Protein backbone atom coordinates (compact mmCIF):
# COMPACT_ATOMS: atom_id res chain seq x y z
CA UNK A 1 0.00 0.00 0.00
CA UNK A 2 1.49 3.36 -1.05
CA UNK A 3 1.43 6.07 1.57
CA UNK A 4 -1.24 8.73 0.96
CA UNK A 5 -0.32 12.36 0.40
CA UNK A 6 -0.86 14.57 3.43
CA UNK A 7 -1.84 18.22 2.83
CA UNK A 8 -2.45 19.89 6.19
CA UNK A 9 0.05 21.73 8.34
CA UNK A 10 0.82 18.40 10.01
CA UNK A 11 1.98 16.71 6.78
CA UNK A 12 5.72 16.52 7.51
CA UNK A 13 5.22 15.52 11.13
CA UNK A 14 2.72 12.81 10.17
CA UNK A 15 5.24 11.30 7.75
CA UNK A 16 7.96 11.36 10.39
CA UNK A 17 5.62 9.84 12.97
CA UNK A 18 4.63 6.99 10.64
CA UNK A 19 8.32 6.39 9.81
CA UNK A 20 9.07 6.05 13.51
CA UNK A 21 6.22 3.60 14.01
CA UNK A 22 7.27 1.47 11.04
CA UNK A 23 10.86 1.46 12.30
CA UNK A 24 9.51 0.11 15.58
CA UNK A 25 7.92 -2.85 13.80
CA UNK A 26 4.37 -1.54 13.40
CA UNK A 27 2.23 -1.82 10.29
CA UNK A 28 2.26 1.40 8.26
CA UNK A 29 -1.31 0.89 7.09
CA UNK A 30 -2.72 0.83 10.61
CA UNK A 31 -1.50 4.42 11.11
CA UNK A 32 -1.79 5.82 7.56
CA UNK A 33 -5.54 5.33 7.19
CA UNK A 34 -6.57 7.14 10.37
CA UNK A 35 -3.90 9.84 10.05
CA UNK A 36 -5.01 10.48 6.46
CA UNK A 37 -8.53 10.99 7.79
CA UNK A 38 -7.13 13.33 10.46
CA UNK A 39 -5.07 15.20 7.85
CA UNK A 40 -8.16 15.69 5.66
CA UNK A 41 -10.11 16.91 8.69
CA UNK A 42 -7.37 19.48 9.49
CA UNK A 43 -7.02 20.57 5.85
CA UNK A 44 -10.77 21.25 5.60
CA UNK A 45 -10.58 23.29 8.82
CA UNK A 46 -7.85 25.42 7.26
CA UNK A 47 -5.03 24.21 9.53
CA UNK A 48 -1.88 25.04 7.57
CA UNK A 49 0.61 25.07 10.43
CA UNK A 50 1.27 22.83 13.44
CA UNK A 51 -1.58 24.14 15.55
CA UNK A 52 -4.47 22.31 17.17
CA UNK A 53 -6.98 24.11 19.40
CA UNK A 54 -9.53 22.88 21.91
CA UNK A 55 -12.26 23.53 19.32
CA UNK A 56 -10.36 21.36 16.83
CA UNK A 57 -9.97 18.63 19.44
CA UNK A 58 -13.66 18.70 20.39
CA UNK A 59 -14.69 18.48 16.73
CA UNK A 60 -12.35 15.54 16.04
CA UNK A 61 -13.40 13.66 19.19
CA UNK A 62 -17.13 13.96 18.50
CA UNK A 63 -18.70 10.60 17.66
CA UNK A 64 -19.90 10.54 14.07
CA UNK A 65 -23.30 9.34 12.83
CA UNK A 66 -23.32 5.56 12.32
CA UNK A 67 -19.78 5.30 13.76
CA UNK A 68 -19.26 2.17 15.85
CA UNK A 69 -17.96 2.61 19.39
CA UNK A 70 -14.82 0.66 18.53
CA UNK A 71 -14.15 2.77 15.40
CA UNK A 72 -14.62 5.97 17.40
CA UNK A 73 -12.23 4.64 20.03
CA UNK A 74 -9.54 3.80 17.46
CA UNK A 75 -9.93 7.04 15.50
CA UNK A 76 -9.68 9.34 18.52
CA UNK A 77 -7.04 7.48 20.51
CA UNK A 78 -4.61 6.98 17.62
CA UNK A 79 -4.65 10.72 16.94
CA UNK A 80 -4.32 11.36 20.68
CA UNK A 81 -1.05 9.39 20.56
CA UNK A 82 0.12 11.46 17.60
CA UNK A 83 -0.64 14.71 19.43
CA UNK A 84 1.28 13.45 22.47
CA UNK A 85 4.22 12.77 20.14
CA UNK A 86 4.05 16.37 18.91
CA UNK A 87 3.90 17.70 22.47
CA UNK A 88 7.05 15.78 23.34
CA UNK A 89 8.74 17.50 20.40
CA UNK A 90 7.80 20.86 21.86
CA UNK A 91 4.76 21.81 19.78
CA UNK A 92 1.90 23.57 21.57
CA UNK A 93 -1.05 21.41 20.50
CA UNK A 94 -4.18 20.81 22.54
CA UNK A 95 -4.36 17.27 23.89
CA UNK A 96 -7.47 15.15 23.31
CA UNK A 97 -9.04 13.51 26.34
CA UNK A 98 -9.14 9.73 26.58
CA UNK A 99 -11.97 7.88 24.89
CA UNK A 100 -12.83 4.60 26.57
CA UNK A 101 -14.40 1.57 24.95
CA UNK A 102 -17.45 0.34 26.82
CA UNK A 103 -19.10 -2.87 25.78
CA UNK A 104 -22.86 -2.62 25.30
CA UNK A 105 -25.77 -4.97 24.94
CA UNK A 106 -26.53 -3.48 21.52
CA UNK A 107 -28.65 -5.75 19.36
CA UNK A 108 -28.05 -5.32 15.60
CA UNK A 109 -30.91 -5.09 13.15
CA UNK A 110 -31.28 -8.20 11.00
CA UNK A 111 -33.16 -7.30 7.82
CA UNK A 112 -36.20 -9.41 6.97
CA UNK A 113 -36.87 -10.79 3.48
CA UNK A 114 -39.51 -8.11 2.91
CA UNK A 115 -37.18 -5.32 4.08
CA UNK A 116 -34.42 -6.59 1.80
CA UNK A 117 -36.78 -6.57 -1.19
CA UNK A 118 -38.03 -3.04 -0.46
CA UNK A 119 -34.56 -1.69 0.33
CA UNK A 120 -32.97 -2.87 -2.91
CA UNK A 121 -35.95 -1.71 -4.96
CA UNK A 122 -35.27 1.75 -3.50
CA UNK A 123 -31.55 1.37 -4.26
CA UNK A 124 -32.18 0.37 -7.87
CA UNK A 125 -34.53 3.32 -8.47
CA UNK A 126 -32.41 5.91 -6.64
CA UNK A 127 -31.61 9.08 -8.60
CA UNK A 128 -29.04 11.69 -7.59
CA UNK A 129 -28.41 15.21 -8.83
CA UNK A 130 -24.97 15.28 -7.15
CA UNK A 131 -23.38 12.34 -8.93
CA UNK A 132 -24.94 10.72 -12.01
CA UNK A 133 -22.67 7.70 -11.54
CA UNK A 134 -24.50 6.81 -8.33
CA UNK A 135 -27.26 5.15 -10.34
CA UNK A 136 -24.60 2.74 -11.63
CA UNK A 137 -22.54 2.48 -8.44
CA UNK A 138 -25.09 2.08 -5.68
CA UNK A 139 -26.75 -1.20 -6.77
CA UNK A 140 -23.26 -2.76 -6.76
CA UNK A 141 -21.95 -1.08 -3.61
CA UNK A 142 -24.94 -1.90 -1.40
CA UNK A 143 -25.09 -5.48 -2.68
CA UNK A 144 -21.43 -5.87 -1.70
CA UNK A 145 -22.39 -4.99 1.86
CA UNK A 146 -25.29 -7.45 1.88
CA UNK A 147 -24.07 -10.39 -0.21
CA UNK A 148 -20.38 -10.33 0.82
CA UNK A 149 -20.60 -9.03 4.39
CA UNK A 150 -17.91 -6.41 3.82
CA UNK A 151 -17.44 -3.38 6.03
CA UNK A 152 -18.13 -0.02 4.37
CA UNK A 153 -14.47 1.12 4.44
CA UNK A 154 -13.34 -2.22 2.98
CA UNK A 155 -15.86 -1.80 0.16
CA UNK A 156 -14.93 1.80 -0.60
CA UNK A 157 -11.24 0.79 -0.54
CA UNK A 158 -11.54 -1.65 -3.46
CA UNK A 159 -9.36 -0.70 -6.42
CA UNK A 160 -9.61 -1.88 -10.01
CA UNK A 161 -6.46 -4.00 -9.60
CA UNK A 162 -8.11 -5.80 -6.64
CA UNK A 163 -10.91 -7.19 -8.80
CA UNK A 164 -10.66 -10.53 -10.62
CA UNK A 165 -13.71 -10.28 -12.88
CA UNK A 166 -13.33 -13.70 -14.45
CA UNK A 167 -13.40 -15.60 -11.16
CA UNK A 168 -15.43 -13.11 -9.12
CA UNK A 169 -12.72 -12.76 -6.47
CA UNK A 170 -12.06 -9.46 -4.70
CA UNK A 171 -8.96 -8.61 -2.68
CA UNK A 172 -9.69 -6.46 0.37
CA UNK A 173 -6.79 -4.27 1.43
CA UNK A 174 -8.19 -1.54 3.69
CA UNK A 175 -9.22 -4.02 6.35
CA UNK A 176 -9.55 -4.17 10.11
CA UNK A 177 -6.90 -6.07 12.10
CA UNK A 178 -4.42 -5.51 9.21
CA UNK A 179 -5.36 -8.89 7.73
CA UNK A 180 -5.76 -8.62 3.97
CA UNK A 181 -8.23 -11.17 2.68
CA UNK A 182 -10.10 -12.31 -0.42
CA UNK A 183 -13.85 -12.61 -0.85
CA UNK A 184 -15.55 -14.80 -3.43
CA UNK A 185 -18.76 -13.45 -4.95
CA UNK A 186 -21.78 -15.53 -5.92
CA UNK A 187 -22.92 -15.90 -9.51
CA UNK A 188 -25.48 -13.07 -9.34
CA UNK A 189 -23.00 -10.67 -7.75
CA UNK A 190 -20.33 -11.67 -10.27
CA UNK A 191 -22.68 -10.93 -13.16
CA UNK A 192 -23.62 -7.56 -11.67
CA UNK A 193 -19.96 -6.72 -11.07
CA UNK A 194 -19.09 -7.53 -14.68
CA UNK A 195 -21.88 -5.29 -15.98
CA UNK A 196 -20.61 -2.53 -13.68
CA UNK A 197 -17.05 -3.03 -14.97
CA UNK A 198 -18.23 -2.81 -18.59
CA UNK A 199 -19.67 0.63 -17.85
CA UNK A 200 -16.91 2.07 -15.67
CA UNK A 201 -13.58 0.23 -15.66
CA UNK A 202 -12.42 1.64 -19.00
CA UNK A 203 -12.49 5.09 -17.40
CA UNK A 204 -10.08 4.28 -14.55
CA UNK A 205 -6.53 3.00 -14.01
CA UNK A 206 -5.62 -0.14 -12.07
CA UNK A 207 -4.68 1.91 -8.98
CA UNK A 208 -7.98 3.83 -8.95
CA UNK A 209 -10.86 3.06 -6.60
CA UNK A 210 -13.84 1.48 -8.33
CA UNK A 211 -16.32 3.64 -6.39
CA UNK A 212 -15.46 7.26 -7.13
CA UNK A 213 -17.08 10.54 -6.17
CA UNK A 214 -18.18 13.09 -8.76
CA UNK A 215 -14.76 14.72 -8.26
CA UNK A 216 -12.93 11.49 -9.08
CA UNK A 217 -11.84 10.76 -5.50
CA UNK A 218 -12.41 7.81 -3.18
CA UNK A 219 -15.98 7.91 -1.89
CA UNK A 220 -16.47 8.68 1.78
CA UNK A 221 -18.54 6.65 4.19
CA UNK A 222 -20.55 9.62 5.48
CA UNK A 223 -22.09 10.21 2.04
CA UNK A 224 -23.04 6.55 1.71
CA UNK A 225 -24.60 6.76 5.16
CA UNK A 226 -26.68 9.77 4.01
CA UNK A 227 -27.90 7.79 1.01
CA UNK A 228 -28.65 4.80 3.25
CA UNK A 229 -30.93 7.01 5.35
CA UNK A 230 -32.74 8.23 2.23
CA UNK A 231 -33.17 4.67 0.97
CA UNK A 232 -34.59 3.52 4.33
CA UNK A 233 -37.18 6.30 4.12
CA UNK A 234 -38.06 5.47 0.52
CA UNK A 235 -38.35 1.76 1.39
CA UNK A 236 -40.62 2.48 4.36
CA UNK A 237 -38.19 0.97 6.87
CA UNK A 238 -38.35 2.95 10.17
CA UNK A 239 -35.08 4.48 11.32
CA UNK A 240 -34.88 4.25 15.11
CA UNK A 241 -31.85 6.48 15.70
CA UNK A 242 -28.09 6.28 15.22
CA UNK A 243 -27.65 3.78 18.02
CA UNK A 244 -30.61 1.61 17.05
CA UNK A 245 -30.38 1.59 13.29
CA UNK A 246 -30.96 0.04 10.92
CA UNK A 247 -27.32 0.96 10.25
CA UNK A 248 -25.13 0.35 7.22
CA UNK A 249 -23.14 -2.10 9.31
CA UNK A 250 -26.28 -4.11 9.95
CA UNK A 251 -25.95 -5.49 6.42
CA UNK A 252 -22.79 -7.25 7.63
CA UNK A 253 -24.69 -8.62 10.62
CA UNK A 254 -27.49 -9.81 8.31
CA UNK A 255 -24.99 -11.50 6.01
CA UNK A 256 -23.32 -13.31 8.89
CA UNK A 257 -26.55 -14.59 10.43
CA UNK A 258 -27.99 -15.73 7.10
CA UNK A 259 -24.72 -17.38 6.08
CA UNK A 260 -24.43 -19.33 9.30
CA UNK A 261 -28.07 -20.42 9.02
CA UNK A 262 -27.55 -21.49 5.40
CA UNK A 263 -24.52 -23.60 6.30
CA UNK A 264 -26.35 -25.25 9.20
CA UNK A 265 -29.45 -25.92 7.06
CA UNK A 266 -27.25 -27.57 4.44
CA UNK A 267 -26.09 -30.07 7.07
CA UNK A 268 -22.75 -28.52 7.97
CA UNK A 269 -21.60 -29.06 11.55
CA UNK A 270 -21.07 -26.00 13.74
CA UNK A 271 -17.41 -26.94 14.24
CA UNK A 272 -16.94 -26.63 10.47
CA UNK A 273 -19.25 -23.68 9.79
CA UNK A 274 -17.81 -21.46 12.53
CA UNK A 275 -14.18 -21.19 11.29
CA UNK A 276 -15.40 -20.81 7.69
CA UNK A 277 -17.58 -17.84 8.61
CA UNK A 278 -14.93 -16.38 10.92
CA UNK A 279 -12.27 -16.48 8.21
CA UNK A 280 -14.54 -15.03 5.53
CA UNK A 281 -15.51 -12.13 7.80
CA UNK A 282 -11.85 -11.39 8.53
CA UNK A 283 -12.00 -12.05 12.27
CA UNK A 284 -8.77 -12.75 14.12
CA UNK A 285 -10.38 -15.43 16.27
CA UNK A 286 -13.67 -17.32 16.39
CA UNK A 287 -14.57 -15.37 19.53
CA UNK A 288 -15.28 -12.29 17.41
CA UNK A 289 -17.80 -14.44 15.49
CA UNK A 290 -19.54 -15.57 18.66
CA UNK A 291 -22.16 -12.81 18.61
CA UNK A 292 -23.35 -13.95 15.17
CA UNK A 293 -23.69 -17.56 16.23
CA UNK A 294 -25.54 -16.50 19.36
CA UNK A 295 -27.82 -14.17 17.38
CA UNK A 296 -28.61 -16.87 14.81
CA UNK A 297 -29.56 -19.26 17.60
CA UNK A 298 -31.85 -16.64 19.13
CA UNK A 299 -33.57 -15.85 15.83
CA UNK A 300 -33.92 -19.49 14.81
CA UNK A 301 -34.70 -21.58 17.91
CA UNK A 302 -34.30 -24.89 16.09
CA UNK A 303 -30.63 -24.03 15.52
CA UNK A 304 -30.28 -23.16 19.20
CA UNK A 305 -31.74 -26.51 20.19
CA UNK A 306 -29.35 -28.28 17.83
CA UNK A 307 -26.14 -26.56 18.85
CA UNK A 308 -26.65 -25.19 22.37
CA UNK A 309 -24.38 -27.85 23.90
CA UNK A 310 -21.63 -27.33 21.36
CA UNK A 311 -21.91 -23.56 21.75
CA UNK A 312 -21.14 -23.81 25.46
CA UNK A 313 -18.23 -26.16 24.76
CA UNK A 314 -16.67 -23.73 22.30
CA UNK A 315 -17.36 -20.38 23.96
CA UNK A 316 -18.20 -21.15 27.56
CA UNK A 317 -20.70 -18.97 29.39
CA UNK A 318 -18.90 -15.64 29.05
CA UNK A 319 -19.21 -13.12 26.30
CA UNK A 320 -15.94 -11.83 24.85
CA UNK A 321 -16.65 -8.13 24.67
CA UNK A 322 -13.06 -7.30 23.76
CA UNK A 323 -13.42 -9.10 20.44
CA UNK A 324 -15.00 -6.59 18.05
CA UNK A 325 -16.26 -6.59 14.50
N, C-alpha and C positions, 0 to 999 in steps of 0.2 A: 504494500500500500504506500503510494507516494504521499509525502507530507503536504497538507493543504497550505495555501498561502494565507498568511495572517496580515491584516490591514490596519488594525487599530494601533494606538500608541504603545500597546504592550507587545507588538509583533516580535521585536528582537529578543525581549526577555522570555517570551513564550518558547521561542526556538531554543534558547539556551537552557531553559528549564526542562524541556523534553529531552534535549541531549544528555542532561545530567541524569535523568531517570533511565534512559536507555543504557547509559554507561553503567548504571547500577543493576542492570539485568532485568529491567521492567519492559513490558511490551509498549512500543511506541503508540500503537493504535489506541490503547486504553486511555491515553492522555490526549492524543491529537483530536479525537472526535469531540470530547467535551470542551477542550480549550478552543477549538474552532468555533463552537457554538458561543462560547464566552467572548471570543474575539469579535464575532459578528454582532453580538449584543452591544459591545463597547463601541464598535464602529458606528452603529446606528444611533447611538447616544452622543456621537460627536467627540468621543474621547480620543484625542490625537497625541496625548503625552501620557507619561506614567502617573496617572492620577485616578483615584477611585474614592468617591465620596460615600457618605452614609446613605444618601438617596440612591446612588448606584447599587450599593450593597443590598438595600431593601428591595429594589426592583429585581435584582438577580435572584434573591433568595425566595421570592414569592412563588408559591406553588402554582403551576400552570394548569389550565383546564385539561382534563383527561390525562394528567401526568400521574403515573403510579407513585406511591410513596417511596418505593425503592429507587426509582429513577430520579425523583426529587432529591433524595438523600445523596445519591452519587454525583449528581450535577452540582449541587451546592458545596458538598464537602471536598470534592476534588479541586474546585476553584479556591476554596478556603485555604487548602494546602499551598496552592500557587501564591496566594496573597501573603501567606506567612513567609514564604521563600523570598518574596520581594521585600518584606519588612526587615528580614535578616540582612538584606543587601543595603539597607539604609533608605529605602523609598517610603515616603509617607502615604501609605494607602490604608483605607479604612478596612478593618478586619470583620469578616462575616462571622456571625454567631453560629455555634454548632447546630446542626440539624440532626435529630435522632430518629432512627428507624423504630417504629412501634408496630408490632404485628397487630392485625385486626381480624375480626371475624367476618370480613367482607365476603359476600356471596356473589360471584359473578353471574351475569345474565346469560343464560343459554337460550339461544334463539330457537323458536318452534318452527316446524315446517311451514306453517302459514306465514310467520314473520319473515322467514327467509325468502319465500316467494314474493311477498309484497316489497321487501327491501330491494331485491335485485330488479324488480320491475321498475322501481323508482330510480335505481342506478342507471338502467339501460335507457331511460327516457329523460335523463337529466340534461339540461341545457345551460350553458354558462356564457355570459357576455365577457368574462375576464380572460378566458383561455379556451379557444375553439377546440383545442386538442383534447380537452377534458372529456368530450363525448366519446373519443376513441380510447383514452387512457383509463377512465374510471371503471368500466366493466371488467377490465383486466386486473387493475390494481386491487379492487375490492374482492374479486374472486381469488386472488392470491391469499389475502388475509383469511378467507373462509375455507378454501379448498386445500391450502398448504399449511395453514396454521402459523404463518410467519408474523413476526412483530412488524409494526409499521416502519421503524427505522431500517430494519433488514430489507423490507420491500423497496423502500425509496432508495436504498443503497445499491440496488442491482444495476450493473453496467452491461452494456451490449456484449462485452467479452465474456461475461459471466453466464451467458445464456447458450445452451446447446439445444438449438431448435429441433434438430433431427431426433434426438433421444428424449427431449422434454426434461432435461436436467438443468437445474439452476444452482450456481455456486453463490452462497451467501457469505459476504466478507465483513460487512459492518454488523457484527453479531455481539451478543452479550457473552460474557465469560471468555472472550477472546478465542473462541473455538469455531473456526471456519467450518462450514458444513455444506453438504449438497442436499437439495430436495428434488424429489422425482414427482413430476406432475402427472395427473391422470389423463386419459385420452381426450376428454372434453376440454380440459385446461390447456393441453398441448395444442389442440386445434385452434382455440381462441388466441393463444400466444403467437402462433404462426400467422394468423390473420392480422394481428396487431403488428408483428414484425414486417409484414408485407407493406403496411401503410406508413411505417415510421422509421425502420432501421436504416433505410437508404439515406436518411437525412443526418445520421449521427455517426461518430467514429467509435471504434471499439472501446475507448476509455470514457465514453460519455454515459451518463445515466439514462436508463430507458424511459423513466418518468421525469419529464422536464417541465419547468414552469414556462409561462409565456415569454419570459426573458431568457430562456435557454439555460437556466440553472437547475440544480437539484431541487426537487420539490420538498417543501417543508411540512412536517407533520401537523402543524397548527392549521394549515389551510385544509388539509384532508379531514381534520376533525370538524372544521366548520361545515364542510360538505356533508359529512356524516350526519351532523345535526339536521341539516336541511332534508336529507334523504329520509331520516327517521320521521320527520314531520309529514313529508309527502306520503310515506308508506303507512301513516296512521299508527306508528309504534310509539307509545308514550315515553317521553324522556323524563326520568325521575330525579335528575340532578347529577352533577359531576361525579359524586361518590357512589351513585346508585345505578348509573348507566341508563340504557345500554351504551357501553363504551366501544370504541374501536377495538380495544384489546379483547373484548368479549367474543370477537370472532375467533380468536386463538383458543379461548376456553371452549367455545362450541365445537371447534375442530377436534380438540383433544378428547372431549367427552364422546362425540360421535364416532371417532376413530377407535377408541377403546371398546365401545359397545359393538362396533362392527366386527372387530377381531374376536371378541368373546362369542358373538352370535355365529361366527363362522366355525366355531369349535376350537379356537386357539386357547391354550391354557394361560392363566394370568402370569405365570412365571416366564412365559415366552413373550406375551403381548406387552408387558410392562417395559422391559429394556428396549424393545423395538420403538415404542412410543416415546420413551425418554430420549433415545438417541436422535430420533427424527426432530423432536422439539428443540434439541440443542441443550438439554439439561446436563449439568456436570455429574449429577448422581440421580438415582431413581427417587430419592427423597423429595426432589423438587417436583416430581411427577405425582407424588402422593395425593395432592389435593384433587387432581383430575380423576384418579381412581375412586377416591372417596365420594366425589360429586356424582360420578356415574352410578355408583352403588346406591346413592340416595335417590337419584332420579328414576332408576330402574331397579326396583326392589328384587326382582328375580336374579339380577346379577349379584346383588348384595347377599342374597341367600346362598348363592353358589360359591362365592369367594370370601365370605366374611372370615372364615378360619384362616385362610391363606393370607388375607390382608393383615391380620394380627401377627402372623408369623414373620411377615416381611417387615412391617413398619412398627410393630408394637402398639402401645396405646397412646404414645405421645404424638404430637403434631410438630413437625420440624419447621418452625416459623422462620428460621434463618435461611432456609432454602427458598429462593425467590424465582419468579418467572420473568 
